[in-house]
Amino acid sequence: MYAEDETGDHDFTAFFSTLSHTDTYHAYFQAGKSKMQLNRVCRLEEDSKTKVQQILLEKEKLMGILSEMSGVKLSRTDSELTSTLPASTPKESKKRPVHVALTPNTVTPKSKRGLFVTPRKNVTPKVLKQKPCVVDKSMHTKTINSDFVVKVMVKSMENERTYIVHDKMQQKLIKVLVNKGTESAFCKHLSKKQAYRAAMTEVVKKQIVKEIQEVVKRRESLLRCSSNEILFNFDWNTTYSSIEKKMPTLMSLLKCTVISKKKCSPHIVMAASILLYARNQTINLIQYILGIILDSSGLTKEGLNIVHQIGLTVSHTSIYNKKKDLIYKQEENIEKVVKSYVQKRLQKADVNELVNESDEPVPIEVLGDNLDVTVSPTKMTLDHQRLSLHWFLTMVKQRQVIFENSDLASDAMIQPDILTLSTNSWVPDHCQLEDLHKDMLFHIAHVLIKYIKPLEFLGSSYPEYIVHPYIEQTKQKSVILNCDLVDASENTSQGMIEILQQVHNLTVPHKEGTLIEKVVFGGDVLTNERAFSAQSAMQNNKSDFDKLMGVIHRPEGLHRQFNFLLAIYQLFYKETSAVDRGSLYQLRNLINRRDVSGPKDVTQKFRPHQHFIEDVTDAYILASFWEIMEVEEEDGLKQKLPVFSIMNEEQHTKWLNDLSLKILDNLHLREVNNFGQINQDLLSLSTEDEKIEKMKANHYYLCPFCGNSFSSLTWFKKHLKNKHNWNCHVCDKNVNPTFVVKHFLFMSLIFRDTCDAYRLADGNRIIRNAYFEWLYASAVKHTKYKIWLWRMISYVISILNVKDSFEYKWNMCVNLKGGIGNSIPNDNAVEIQVCNIKRELNTQGANKSYQSARKICMTTQVIDKIKNEFMRTTKTARSKRERPANDKTKDINTMVQCLRRQGPISKFQWNSFSEFKDPIGCIDSDNLHTWINSQKKIASVYL
């Protein structure tokens, strides 16, 4: 246990300290006697050194064996740790020699000092003060200021190898292993060196490549557009989980790039999809979805090719081909809704095949409208002129309200024959007029709640809408499908016949030319008139199916609203009334409604004209309110109002209805009662006709007084009146001028109630208001609407049976969004689809064709479904479909102040309308009676 000093000389002091006392004295004595003995001592010293080294090696082996034994913990001193290192003699070592001592005393006793050492000055030996050595129990290495030393021993069955680790990073790695550190800590140290970091990156890259190779195999269906159903059922979270399961390494790398704590699965899945699409273009599910959505949103072919190059979508050609597949999906939907209905109706009609009640098909209705497109060539020549293309869009909807779910007793009740009905059956009676007045009270009350601040809180207790018995069914989302785009124009008789033939082949249940059941065919009045003319032209055929008698005509609501609003402007909007305070033209200039231009633009600018009429009506109602309350401002209004805090909700509603009734009377709206006079005239004329009809025999009228016969009814009536003083009913044709304001407000409130009825799909109010509207159409010479509104009432009260009449009346609306108050007229839904097709078709410029238009028609709803599902799973905020609600308070208050300056509202008159007469009173009852009788005969044959 001795060492060498810095010069390489032997330290005999350390050597002699290890020997026994006897050997030390003996060696000291012999050294002094002779030189030969001194040489002997040197040889003994060499032998001792060899023995010490052998002892140390043997000790190390024993210590190694003991350290491997469980439950044994060895503790070494610094001297032992140092002595285990192999002795070396560096050339220039600046380290101080470490004196190793095996005894507690570090200073050799005086009596045991070597005799051969040359005496020197008495110098106090300096003892090296070392810092306390802290032993790392887990590593069995000492922790000192200098770097520690790590020795690695590898044992095998045959031999063992040792290696001293000098690299600092490797030492830290071994320390982490011995301390049982985490994998992250080990890799953290390992990655600090560039060589190891590059090696680790290569390992990760190989793992990612291996995962991707498994995904891109043909048998793998991940992110592949293998069928159309995948497009409709796509979900970000499900796709994210599938990709993470297949490619955990890649997904973990992509996830770490997202800083947000929120789950960003769409971003990560999109990144992975783009990378995989670059590797293999069959992995294109998301690219197909995005391409289809962008194409339907109006992105051009050039734009699609740009985003295709960066991997966001598939190519324009792939999208074009995919649309062909989506047509089959639309045809499957048509098969489920339309063809299954026709087949089940045929099975039910067959005695041998019965259909279960649970399998009862949902009745359908057909809707349609023309689709007109103009193609203008870039360079016009004799051969390339402007083309006007006319097609017809047919749609099918399932009925929401069916007779089986109604509270009616039975469909066995028989409707009266239309020929037996009195002509006054189409004129509103007293009950219908009173019912209309109640609805007017509801609308007036809502105007007060909206614009009178002290009454705003009553909105929580007053009914929000007029309830009807089938509101639960009508609030459900409707099923409506594009069936086909017919390459025919309704402007020609031949084109309309082709359209009706395709409608019959697709939707009308028939067997060997016999109609099993008729289907409602709805559209605007022009479509109804042309379809009726086509039926008339086909009456020479044998079977009803060939005669095209399988459809039931119905004028739909949007164009009906157009027509009635047009009648209001034709009656009350005149430029000559600009000087009349309170007239439509004067108020239009007052609030600067420049988008209102009168009757000529009502159908083209329906919404601005509708809103203006509603605002003027609200202004008159509010002006009448302030007149009744006898106050000028809201500050004085609080003193006139009752104490609402002590009233319950029923009392609130009753008080508001009473106030609305006062306004109704103050505006003289209940004085518009010429309907009763027409009703009485038609009833009297019908009674006379019944008496005269009894005098008819063999197509001749026989006079009971003189026995003469007449072939003409007119001459027969004159004969009875002139020769026999027959008391024929004479209709009063004298109509006196009246206040124009009450008639304007009456028609305006009917228009508002009709729009509200279609918004809530209230069939009762829709049909009731038709009684009033067809008479106003007759007064302003709107012949087509007069006919078809009359025929719509005829279908309900006579032509159809109880079941069909009920479903005809309660299915005039479509609910595209679901919810109460979101219904729209059927023809409005058709107009929406026409606009969608035109918008996408216009992106093709002069390349428009029937084939491309039909493809758009048959795929637009399927693509909308894909888009909606994609927006739902992406949680994209849908743009509001409702029109923005503008604050009209300033406009309303300006008109109210103008009206109140004129004087009492109850005596309000427009000077330019001083000769105005009630339009209903101007109707000739005799001519109306004759017209209704002629229409009854036509309806009995063709309807």
Secondary structure, DSSP 4 states (H G I P E B T S, - for coil): ---B-TTS-B-HHHHHHHS-HHHHHHHHHHHHH-HHHHHHHHHHHHHHHHHHHHHHHHHHHHHHHHHHSTT------HHHHHHTSPP---SS--SPPPPP-SSS--SPPGGGS-TTSPP----PPPPP-PPPPEEETTTTEEE-SSPP-EEEEEE-SS-EEEEEE--HHHHHHHHHHHTT--HHHHHHHHTTSHHHHHHHHHHHHHHHHHHHHHHTSTT--TT---SHHHHHS--HHHHHHHHHHH-HHHHHHHHTT---SS--HHHHHHHHHHHHHHH-TT--HHHHHHHHHHHHTT--HHHHHHHHHTTSS--HHHHHHHHHHHHHHHHHHHIIIIIHHHHHHHHHHSTT----GGGPPPPEEEEEEEEEEEE--SS--SSS--EEEEEEEEEEEE-SS-GGGS--S-TTPPPPPGGGS-GGGGS--HHHHHHHHHHHHHHHHHHHHHH-GGGGGGGGTS-SS---TTHHHHTSPP-EEEEEEESS-TTSHHHHHHHHHHHHHHH--EETTEES--EEEEE-HHHHHHHHHHHHHTTTSSSTTTTT--EEEEE-HHHHHHHHHHHHHHHH--GGGGGSTTSHHHHHHHTT-TT---GGGTTTSHHHHHHHHHHHHHHHHHHHHHHHHT-SSHHHHHHHS--GGG--HHHHHHHHHHHHHHHHHHTTGGG--HHHHHHHHHHHHHHHHHHHHHTEETTEEEPTTT--EES-HHHHHHHHHHHS------------B--HHHHHHHHHHHHHHHHHHHHHT-HHHHHHHHHHHHHHHHHTT-HHHHHHHHHHHHIIIIIS-HHHHHHHHS-SEEESS-STT-EEEHHHHHHHHHHHHHHHHGGGGGG--HHHHHHHHHHHHHHHHHHHHHHHHHTPPPPP-SPP----HHHHHHHHHHHHHH--GGG---GGGTT-B-TTTTS-HHHHHHHHHHHHHHHHHH-
